Amino acid sequence: MSYSSVSNLDGERKPPRLPGRELDAVEVRILGALIEKQLATPEYYPLTLNALVAACNQKSSRDPVMELSDDDVQRALDRLQDEKLVWKVLGGRATRFDHNLDATWQLDRAAKAIIALLFLRGAQTPGELRSRADRLHEFAAVDDVEATLQRLAPLVREIPRRPGQKEARWMHTLSGVAAAAPAAEESASESERAYTEPLSARVQHLEEQVTALTAELQSLKAKLGE
């Protein structure tokens, strides 16, 4: 179901029901991890507290990498339950947790994949989102990603392209200005980042750039009929 298909009894379209406050970084990480695991490994979903903590603290596909404790995650889960964004699933040997975003924000699979990536990895270009979404949802072209981003408003917004950037990026709006990198970080050059990031992170970053560029090239060739 997409936003455009959600109507009230009078046939008027309803916007997604947004939280009554900005979400903090831990809450955003939890929601992103829950969506990701629901799409990528549904056989293990909903998640136990231990599984959720591990998903939040993953070293790969996370920016920034976090080191959250069980207490950190449990307190954030309690706050998210107050906002009706997370449900506690009882039964079985352990309590599990399930997000409620399908109903609350009216998300289909494509929209959930984009939201998960923005929650877990911050602002990204449509090309980056397409290349990183393969385990969550297959987008045939970058145009499909852009269309999904457009209908996700007001949950996401486009960040104007900064000097030296080839493409505009998109960010989620659930954390307000905190979801965007500070201006000083935005203006940092790739050469400056190269000295601060570990080698493994730099290699992963370069591989992702190559993948994104390859996807964009294939999309361009398809448009040109090659």
C-alpha positions as CSV (number, residue, x, y, z in Angstrom):
1,M,0.0,0.0,0.0
2,S,1.4,3.4,-0.9
3,Y,0.6,6.8,0.6
4,S,-1.5,7.8,-2.4
5,S,-3.9,4.9,-1.8
6,V,-4.7,5.7,1.9
7,S,-8.1,7.5,2.2
8,N,-10.6,8.2,4.9
9,L,-14.3,7.4,4.8
10,D,-14.9,10.6,2.7
11,G,-12.4,9.5,0.1
12,E,-9.9,12.1,1.1
13,R,-6.2,11.1,1.1
14,K,-4.7,10.9,4.6
15,P,-1.0,11.7,5.3
16,P,1.1,9.2,7.3
17,R,0.6,9.5,11.1
18,L,4.0,10.9,12.2
19,P,5.4,10.7,15.8
20,G,4.5,13.5,18.2
21,R,8.2,14.2,18.7
22,E,11.5,13.8,17.0
23,L,13.1,10.4,17.3
24,D,16.6,10.0,18.8
25,A,19.4,8.2,17.1
26,V,18.9,4.9,19.1
27,E,15.2,4.9,18.3
28,V,15.9,5.4,14.6
29,R,18.5,2.6,14.6
30,I,16.1,0.2,16.2
31,L,13.3,0.9,13.7
32,G,15.8,0.6,10.8
33,A,17.1,-2.7,12.2
34,L,13.6,-4.1,12.7
35,I,12.6,-3.2,9.1
36,E,15.8,-4.6,7.6
37,K,15.5,-7.9,9.4
38,Q,11.8,-8.2,8.6
39,L,12.6,-7.9,4.8
40,A,15.9,-9.7,4.7
41,T,15.4,-12.6,7.2
42,P,11.7,-12.9,7.8
43,E,12.2,-16.5,9.2
44,Y,13.8,-14.9,12.3
45,Y,11.4,-12.0,12.7
46,P,10.1,-10.6,15.0
47,L,13.3,-10.1,16.9
48,T,14.3,-10.9,20.5
49,L,16.0,-8.3,22.5
50,N,19.4,-10.0,22.0
51,A,18.9,-10.3,18.3
52,L,17.8,-6.6,18.1
53,V,20.9,-5.4,20.0
54,A,23.1,-7.4,17.7
55,A,21.3,-5.9,14.6
56,C,21.7,-2.4,16.0
57,N,25.4,-2.9,16.7
58,Q,26.3,-4.5,13.3
59,K,29.7,-3.3,12.0
60,S,28.6,-3.6,8.3
61,S,25.8,-1.6,6.6
62,R,25.7,0.9,9.5
63,D,26.6,4.5,9.6
64,P,27.6,5.4,12.2
65,V,28.5,2.1,13.9
66,M,27.0,2.0,17.4
67,E,27.8,0.1,20.6
68,L,24.4,-0.1,22.4
69,S,23.8,-2.0,25.5
70,D,20.7,-4.1,26.3
71,D,19.5,-1.3,28.6
72,D,20.0,1.3,25.9
73,V,17.9,-0.7,23.4
74,Q,15.2,-1.6,26.0
75,R,14.7,2.0,27.1
76,A,14.4,3.1,23.5
77,L,11.9,0.2,22.8
78,D,9.8,1.4,25.8
79,R,9.7,4.9,24.2
80,L,8.8,3.5,20.8
81,Q,6.0,1.5,22.3
82,D,4.6,4.7,23.8
83,E,4.5,6.1,20.3
84,K,2.8,3.0,19.0
85,L,5.7,2.4,16.6
86,V,6.8,-0.9,18.1
87,W,4.8,-3.8,19.5
88,K,5.8,-6.4,22.0
89,V,5.1,-9.9,20.8
90,L,4.4,-12.3,23.7
91,G,4.5,-16.1,23.6
92,G,7.3,-18.6,23.0
93,R,10.5,-18.8,25.0
94,A,11.4,-15.1,24.7
95,T,9.6,-11.8,24.2
96,R,10.0,-10.5,20.7
97,F,9.6,-7.0,19.1
98,D,7.8,-6.0,15.9
99,H,7.6,-2.6,14.3
100,N,4.2,-1.1,13.5
101,L,5.2,1.0,10.6
102,D,3.2,-0.8,7.9
103,A,0.0,0.5,9.4
104,T,1.2,3.7,11.1
105,W,3.1,5.1,8.1
106,Q,1.3,3.0,5.4
107,L,4.6,1.5,4.0
108,D,4.8,-1.0,1.2
109,R,7.9,-3.1,0.6
110,A,9.7,-0.6,-1.6
111,A,9.1,2.2,0.8
112,K,10.2,0.1,3.8
113,A,13.5,-0.7,2.0
114,I,14.2,2.9,1.4
115,I,13.3,4.0,5.0
116,A,15.4,1.2,6.5
117,L,18.5,2.3,4.5
118,L,18.0,5.9,5.4
119,F,17.6,5.0,9.1
120,L,20.6,2.7,9.1
121,R,23.1,4.6,6.9
122,G,22.0,8.2,6.8
123,A,21.6,10.5,3.8
124,Q,22.2,8.8,0.4
125,T,21.8,9.3,-3.3
126,P,19.1,7.4,-5.2
127,G,21.9,5.4,-6.9
128,E,23.4,4.4,-3.6
129,L,20.0,3.4,-2.3
130,R,19.3,1.2,-5.3
131,S,22.6,-0.6,-5.0
132,R,22.2,-1.2,-1.3
133,A,18.6,-2.3,-1.4
134,D,19.1,-5.6,-3.2
135,R,18.6,-7.7,-0.1
136,L,15.5,-5.8,0.9
137,H,13.7,-5.0,-2.4
138,E,14.8,-5.1,-6.0
139,F,14.5,-1.7,-7.8
140,A,14.6,-2.2,-11.6
141,A,16.0,1.3,-12.1
142,V,17.1,4.4,-10.2
143,D,13.9,6.1,-11.5
144,D,11.9,3.6,-9.3
145,V,13.9,4.7,-6.3
146,E,13.3,8.3,-7.0
147,A,9.6,7.6,-7.4
148,T,9.5,5.9,-4.1
149,L,11.3,8.8,-2.4
150,Q,8.8,11.2,-3.9
151,R,5.8,9.4,-2.5
152,L,7.5,8.9,0.9
153,A,7.2,12.7,1.7
154,P,7.0,14.0,4.4
155,L,9.0,11.1,5.9
156,V,12.0,12.0,3.6
157,R,13.3,15.0,1.9
158,E,16.0,15.9,-0.6
159,I,19.2,17.6,0.5
160,P,20.4,20.2,-2.0
161,R,23.5,19.3,-3.8
162,R,26.6,20.8,-2.2
163,P,29.7,22.0,-4.0
164,G,31.8,19.1,-5.3
165,Q,28.8,16.6,-5.1
166,K,27.5,15.2,-8.4
167,E,24.1,14.2,-7.0
168,A,21.6,15.4,-4.4
169,R,21.1,13.1,-1.5
170,W,18.0,12.2,0.5
171,M,17.5,12.0,4.2
172,H,14.7,11.0,6.6
173,T,13.0,13.7,8.6
174,L,12.1,11.9,11.7
175,S,15.0,13.3,13.7
176,G,14.7,16.8,12.4
177,V,18.0,18.6,11.7
178,A,19.8,15.9,13.7
179,A,19.3,13.5,10.8
180,A,21.5,15.6,8.5
181,A,25.2,15.7,9.0
182,P,26.5,19.0,10.4
183,A,27.6,21.5,7.8
184,A,31.2,21.0,8.7
185,E,30.9,17.3,8.0
186,E,29.0,17.9,4.8
187,S,31.8,20.1,3.4
188,A,34.6,17.6,4.4
189,S,36.5,16.4,1.3
190,E,37.0,12.8,0.4
191,S,40.7,13.2,1.0
192,E,40.0,14.3,4.6
193,R,37.8,11.3,5.2
194,A,40.4,9.0,3.8
195,Y,42.7,9.9,6.7
196,T,40.1,9.4,9.4
197,E,38.4,6.2,8.2
198,P,40.0,2.7,8.7
199,L,41.2,0.9,5.5
200,S,38.3,-1.6,5.6
201,A,35.8,1.3,5.7
202,R,37.5,3.1,2.8
203,V,37.5,-0.1,0.7
204,Q,33.8,-0.7,1.5
205,H,33.0,2.9,0.6
206,L,34.9,2.6,-2.7
207,E,33.2,-0.7,-3.6
208,E,29.8,0.9,-2.9
209,Q,30.6,3.9,-5.1
210,V,31.6,1.5,-7.9
211,T,28.4,-0.5,-7.5
212,A,26.2,2.7,-7.5
213,L,28.0,4.1,-10.5
214,T,27.6,0.8,-12.4
215,A,23.8,0.8,-11.6
216,E,23.5,4.3,-12.8
217,L,25.4,3.5,-16.0
218,Q,23.1,0.5,-16.7
219,S,20.1,2.7,-16.1
220,L,21.4,5.3,-18.5
221,K,22.1,2.7,-21.2
222,A,18.6,1.4,-20.8
223,K,17.2,4.8,-21.3
224,L,19.3,5.3,-24.4
225,G,18.2,1.9,-25.8
226,E,21.6,0.4,-25.8
